[in-house]
Amino acid sequence: MKTESAFHEKIAIVTGATSGMGQRIALDLAGNGAFVVANGRNKTNGNRLEEESPRIRFVPGDVKDPETNQGLVEHALSNYGRIDHLVLSAGQLGIGKLDEISIDDWRDTFATNVDAVFYLLRHALPVMQQKGGGSIVVIGSIAAFHAFPNHAAYCASKGALVSLVRQVALDFGPSVRINLVCPAQVQTPLLDASARAFDDPEQILAQTAQRLPLKRLGTTTDIAEAVLFYSVMPVVGSPAHTLRLTEAS
Ligand SMILES: NC(=O)c1ccc[n+]([C@@H]2O[C@H](COP(=O)([O-])OP(=O)(O)OC[C@H]3O[C@@H](n4cnc5c(N)ncnc54)[C@H](OP(=O)(O)O)[C@@H]3O)[C@@H](O)[C@H]2O)c1
């Protein structure tokens, strides 16, 4: 896949860029020539990103705050004049059965996994449309389609993204394409935390790896390659386009 020319001098915003998949995605976008506005709360990790690539600007903040998302869009516009790509990778677990999770933790999980996606899309989509279009990838999860013990809020919040992305594809295409990438288990700090919801975390990770087709856990590079692919794939034939046709017929 020739990605270098496709991303050369393009402008991207990446949330969740201070760890795991988002970090890999930000570095790969920058490595392929894009200028990246990278978000997360961890300033040490964010500053390290800037040290790794002169094309990355770290703009810290909590995505649960609408102002953070507005600030990311304003930063991209004032420094680069447009937004070509959005990648929304920020996410958090909501561990617990329905009758165990606190109301605060339930709300916090939805605030990060769903509300924050709404905020960034709301600010960025009109701008992207006005400037001629672009592409968006939201990181969902296999948890949208499969139930996992002790993950009530996480499964429900990731399920909501399926409907949201489908709906936005319909309203904002064809100039803006939006896709949801739904990883299975990928080696990141979030997966380690998720495994701790089980009695024997090491065993559950080993068993999970054996159940996956490749007989190993996913890597952040696996996901970054999929995200870069969906960011540049042609409009005709894309899942969002197919979905629009299906919905319209
Ligand atoms: N790992 C898996 O197995 C797996 C599988 C399917 C889907 N996913 C999804 O993939 C995405 C990335 O997860 P990951 O595995 O890469 O996890 P990770 O390594 O824990 O990274 C999560 C990222 O989200 C950011 N974040 C969380 N809450 C935030 C907030 N309120 N404000 C700003 N940033 C926030 C974190 O930044 P700070 O800590 O700096 O704030 C961090 O950069 C998530 O949406 C997750 O649900 C993961």
The ligand as an SDF file (V2000), in Angstrom:
LIG
                    3D

 48 52  0  0  0  0  0  0  0  0999 V2000
   -6.8710   -2.7710   23.4820 N   0  0  0  0  0  0  0  0  0  0  0  0
   -7.9070   -3.4790   23.0650 C   0  0  0  0  0  0  0  0  0  0  0  0
   -7.9180   -4.7120   23.1620 O   0  0  0  0  0  0  0  0  0  0  0  0
   -9.0760   -2.7830   22.4230 C   0  0  0  0  0  0  0  0  0  0  0  0
   -9.9780   -3.5680   21.7000 C   0  0  0  0  0  0  0  0  0  0  0  0
  -11.0410   -2.9520   21.0490 C   0  0  0  0  0  0  0  0  0  0  0  0
  -11.1700   -1.5770   21.0990 C   0  0  0  0  0  0  0  0  0  0  0  0
  -10.3050   -0.8260   21.8220 N   0  0  0  0  0  0  0  0  0  0  0  0
  -10.4860    0.6310   21.7900 C   0  0  0  0  0  0  0  0  0  0  0  0
   -9.3530    1.2030   21.1880 O   0  0  0  0  0  0  0  0  0  0  0  0
   -9.2050    2.5620   21.6020 C   0  0  0  0  0  0  0  0  0  0  0  0
   -7.7700    2.7800   22.0500 C   0  0  0  0  0  0  0  0  0  0  0  0
   -7.5500    1.9840   23.1990 O   0  0  0  0  0  0  0  0  0  0  0  0
   -6.1150    1.3840   23.5580 P   0  0  0  0  0  0  0  0  0  0  0  0
   -6.2790   -0.0580   23.6910 O   0  0  0  0  0  0  0  0  0  0  0  0
   -5.0910    1.9510   22.6660 O   0  0  0  0  0  0  0  0  0  0  0  0
   -6.0150    1.9470   25.0500 O   0  0  0  0  0  0  0  0  0  0  0  0
   -4.9420    2.7970   25.8500 P   0  0  0  0  0  0  0  0  0  0  0  0
   -3.5670    2.3640   25.4880 O   0  0  0  0  0  0  0  0  0  0  0  0
   -5.3730    2.7300   27.2570 O   0  0  0  0  0  0  0  0  0  0  0  0
   -5.1770    4.2740   25.2680 O   0  0  0  0  0  0  0  0  0  0  0  0
   -6.3520    4.9850   25.5620 C   0  0  0  0  0  0  0  0  0  0  0  0
   -6.1240    6.4110   25.1090 C   0  0  0  0  0  0  0  0  0  0  0  0
   -7.3270    7.1500   25.3420 O   0  0  0  0  0  0  0  0  0  0  0  0
   -6.9710    8.3580   26.0020 C   0  0  0  0  0  0  0  0  0  0  0  0
   -8.0660    8.8100   26.8470 N   0  0  0  0  0  0  0  0  0  0  0  0
   -8.8570    8.0670   27.6580 C   0  0  0  0  0  0  0  0  0  0  0  0
   -9.7300    8.8370   28.3110 N   0  0  0  0  0  0  0  0  0  0  0  0
   -9.4820   10.1150   27.8910 C   0  0  0  0  0  0  0  0  0  0  0  0
  -10.0490   11.3740   28.2060 C   0  0  0  0  0  0  0  0  0  0  0  0
  -11.0770   11.4790   29.0630 N   0  0  0  0  0  0  0  0  0  0  0  0
   -9.5440   12.4730   27.6100 N   0  0  0  0  0  0  0  0  0  0  0  0
   -8.5240   12.3810   26.7220 C   0  0  0  0  0  0  0  0  0  0  0  0
   -7.9430   11.2160   26.3930 N   0  0  0  0  0  0  0  0  0  0  0  0
   -8.4160   10.0930   26.9630 C   0  0  0  0  0  0  0  0  0  0  0  0
   -5.7380    8.0210   26.8170 C   0  0  0  0  0  0  0  0  0  0  0  0
   -5.0010    9.1930   27.0450 O   0  0  0  0  0  0  0  0  0  0  0  0
   -4.5450    9.7460   28.5000 P   0  0  0  0  0  0  0  0  0  0  0  0
   -4.3890    8.5790   29.3970 O   0  0  0  0  0  0  0  0  0  0  0  0
   -3.2930   10.4920   28.2000 O   0  0  0  0  0  0  0  0  0  0  0  0
   -5.6430   10.6550   28.8830 O   0  0  0  0  0  0  0  0  0  0  0  0
   -5.0020    7.1070   25.8570 C   0  0  0  0  0  0  0  0  0  0  0  0
   -4.2310    7.8670   24.9550 O   0  0  0  0  0  0  0  0  0  0  0  0
  -10.2360    2.7670   22.7030 C   0  0  0  0  0  0  0  0  0  0  0  0
  -11.3600    3.4250   22.1770 O   0  0  0  0  0  0  0  0  0  0  0  0
  -10.5950    1.3410   23.1090 C   0  0  0  0  0  0  0  0  0  0  0  0
  -11.8830    1.2680   23.6440 O   0  0  0  0  0  0  0  0  0  0  0  0
   -9.2520   -1.3980   22.4770 C   0  0  0  0  0  0  0  0  0  0  0  0
  1  2  1  0
  2  3  2  0
  2  4  1  0
  4  5  1  0
  4 48  2  0
  5  6  2  0
  6  7  1  0
  7  8  2  0
  8  9  1  0
  8 48  1  0
  9 10  1  0
  9 46  1  0
 10 11  1  0
 11 12  1  0
 11 44  1  0
 12 13  1  0
 13 14  1  0
 14 15  2  0
 14 16  1  0
 14 17  1  0
 17 18  1  0
 18 19  2  0
 18 20  1  0
 18 21  1  0
 21 22  1  0
 22 23  1  0
 23 24  1  0
 23 42  1  0
 24 25  1  0
 25 26  1  0
 25 36  1  0
 26 27  1  0
 26 35  1  0
 27 28  2  0
 28 29  1  0
 29 30  1  0
 29 35  2  0
 30 31  1  0
 30 32  2  0
 32 33  1  0
 33 34  2  0
 34 35  1  0
 36 37  1  0
 36 42  1  0
 37 38  1  0
 38 39  2  0
 38 40  1  0
 38 41  1  0
 42 43  1  0
 44 45  1  0
 44 46  1  0
 46 47  1  0
M  CHG  2   8   1  16  -1
M  END
$$$$
